[in-house]
């Protein structure tokens, strides 16, 4: 079915070159159909326990694409989306399609929380660069692997507290 939607929307894009508004809507349909195809593929991959396709991506761009998808729904429900996106946010290594779906889900959930009977509302999404110290110590009282073996290492202590055993491959 997605191939049919993609084929006909691409065909309509060629026939409506003199109608920029229609072109923009059709571009959204084509892009989202391609994204749906990737989601279906990801679901199949997930069923096979495959690894997400992580690449450097612009979070602001991902948020922008997610906003376009929910734009009409927000307009109908009198919900305003305010984007406060910092240009200083560096690229992050993520599966862009999965992250876009996360933002779409968050936007839709936020709009649902406002409710259809409300006289509208505002959803604000913002990005900013945040730097964290690469070193830190915290006390962990319990740590187990999936097989329920304790990862607490009482033999190696940091500031008198047990450490956690981690094996990285």
N, C-alpha and C positions, 0 to 999 in steps of 0.2 A: 504493500500500500504506500509506503514512503517513496518508493521509486516513482509511482504514478503521480504523487503530489509534487515531487521534485521535477519530473518531466514537464507536467503541465504548467507549473509556475515558471520554469525556465522559458518555456514556449511563450507564455504571456509576457514575460519581460522583454522578449524580442519584438512582440507586437505592440508594446506600449512605450516605445522609446521616447515619444513626444509628450508623455504624461509623467513628470517627475514624482508627483505624489504617489501614483500607483506604483511606479518603479521602486520607491523606498519601501512600500508595504510588501511588494513581491520579493525584494531583497531579504526582508525579515523572514518571509515564508521559506525561501530557499535556505537561508542560513540555519533557521530553526529545524527544518526538515533534515538537513545534514547533521545537526546536533542530535536530533532524535535517532537517526541512524547510528550515531556513535554511542548513544545511551543504550540502545538495544544491543549493540555489539558489546558494550561494557557489561550489561546484565548477563549476556551469554558468557563473557569472559569471567565474570564474578562467579557464575555457577561452576566454572572450571578452575576457580581460585587463581586467576592470573593477576599479574601485577599491573597497577594503573600506569598509564603513559604519562610520566612526569617530565615536564620540560619547563624551562624558564618562561614565565608568563607575567603580564602586567595585571595586577589585581584590580586596578582602576578600570582597565578595559573590560575585564570579566564582569565587574559590577555594572558597567555601562550596558553591556550586552544583556545581562539579566534584567536590568531596568526596562529595556526596550520590550522584552517579552511580556512583562506584566503591566506595561504602560496603559493599554486600553482597559484592562480590568480595573486599574486604579481610577481611571477617568470615570468609568461607569459608577464606581462606588464612592466618588468624591474624595479619594485619598490622594494626598500630595506626597511625592517622594522627593526629599531634599538630599542631594549628594554633595558632601563636603570632602572631596577627594584631593589629597595632597599629591603634588607632582614629585615630591621627594621620596615616595615609596619605591624601593628598589624592586626589580623583578624577583619573583619567588618561584621555586621549583615545585610545581603542582600539576595535577591532571586538570587542565583548564575546563574541560566539559563537566567533570565532577564538581569543581568549585562553582561553576555557573549554576549548576543544579542546586547546590547548597544555598546560594544567594537567592535564587528564585523561590525555593522553599521558605527561606526566612522572610522574604517580602510577602509572600502569600499568607504565611502564618500571621505576620504582623497585621496585614489588612483584615484577616479573619478576626483577629483579636479586637480590632476597632469595631467590627460588627457592621452588618448591612443596614441596621436601623439608625446608626449614628449619622449625624449631619456632616460627615467627612472627618478627616483626621490627617495627621502628618506623620510620615515615617522618615527618619533621618538616618542615613548611612554615611559614615566618615572613615577615612583612612589617614594614617599618619605613620611616620617612621619612629620606631621605638628601639632604643638600644638597651640591651640587658647585659649585666656582668656575666662573663663566661664562667665565673667561678662562684660557687655557693655551697653552703652546707646546711642541710636540714635533717631533722631527726625523723627516721622512718621506723615505725614500730612493728610493721608487718609487711613482708614482701614474699610473694610466692610465685613460682612458675606455673604454667598451665597444668602441670602434673602434681601440683600442690606440695612441691618441695620448697622448703624455706630458703630464701636467698640472703638472709641475714648472716653476716660473717662476724661472729663474736671475737675471732682471733685477731683480725685487723681492725684497729680502732682509730678514729679520727676525733681529736679533742675528747678522748675518753669514751666515745660512743661507737657502737658497732657499725661496720660499713655494710654495703650491699654488694654481693657478687654479681658481676655482669660479664657475659661472654659475648664478644662482638666478632662477627665473621666478616 
